[in-house]
Structures are given as structure tokens and as C-alpha cells.
Amino acid sequence: MRVSPEPGAVELLRRYRIALNYAINKILSLNLKTINEVHRELYRELREWLGLPPRIALNCYRDSIANAKGWRNNPHRGRRPRVKRLSMLLHHGSGYRIKDGYVEIVGGGSG
């Protein structure tokens, strides 16, 4: 789903993109493979360093695991993956909700 975010949500999207690129590089550098290993390494950093809300930090490292796994499984892999566009992985109910015709990011502002 595409939405037109407010300025506060755009700032959250920028922090999410920075966090996502950081997490992808750390996962590939440390060769982390399980969600438990990644959580132990990244959750506190994403929360404290970038100030991401708890659910957004969880979605961020899950998204980065998927990106890293896709790159590892690609037989013609080139440079490490890097996210350039503003996007965010959200799950209905725990990541966003639709309220009065507006999409509201849970714990991160509205968009």
C-alpha cells in the first residue's frame, strides 16, 4: 500500500533506511543467520542509536535479514545490497492501522 506521509513520518522513513542499510552490512559482516543472533546484535543499537520505536526496530532487522538472505542466495551476487528508496516493512495490527481513512504507523507517527 502506498501512502503520502506527513513530515514526521518522512523523518522516520529516513531513519529506517539508514538503520536498514546499517543492519544489512552488520548481518553480512558478522555472518549472522538466525533471527535470535540478529536480535542480540542489533535490537539495542537500532533502538538507542537511531531512536526507532520497538516494533519498527523489529521490522527493520527482519527486513534486513530478508535482504541479506536474498543476496547470499544469489549466485551472481555483486556488490552488497543497499536500500536507496524510502520504504518500510509494516505488519497490519502491529505495524500500522487504518483509522478514519488515514494510515497510522504504530509507535512512529502518522502517514
Secondary structure as the mmCIF struct_conf table of DSSP 4:
data_model
#
loop_
_struct_conf.conf_type_id
_struct_conf.id
_struct_conf.beg_label_comp_id
_struct_conf.beg_label_asym_id
_struct_conf.beg_label_seq_id
_struct_conf.end_label_comp_id
_struct_conf.end_label_asym_id
_struct_conf.end_label_seq_id
HELX_RH_AL_P HELX_RH_AL_P1 PRO A 7 LEU A 30
TURN_TY1_P TURN_TY1_P1 ASN A 31 ASN A 31
BEND BEND1 THR A 34 THR A 34
HELX_RH_AL_P HELX_RH_AL_P2 ILE A 35 TRP A 49
BEND BEND2 LEU A 50 LEU A 50
HELX_RH_AL_P HELX_RH_AL_P3 PRO A 54 ARG A 72
TURN_TY1_P TURN_TY1_P2 ASN A 73 ASN A 73
TURN_TY1_P TURN_TY1_P3 PRO A 75 HIS A 76
BEND BEND3 ARG A 79 ARG A 79
HELX_LH_PP_P HELX_LH_PP_P1 ARG A 80 PRO A 81
BEND BEND4 ARG A 85 ARG A 85
STRN STRN1 HIS A 92 HIS A 92
TURN_TY1_P TURN_TY1_P4 GLY A 93 GLY A 95
STRN STRN2 TYR A 96 LYS A 99
TURN_TY1_P TURN_TY1_P5 ASP A 100 GLY A 101
STRN STRN3 TYR A 102 ILE A 105
TURN_TY1_P TURN_TY1_P6 VAL A 106 GLY A 108
STRN STRN4 GLY A 109 SER A 110
#
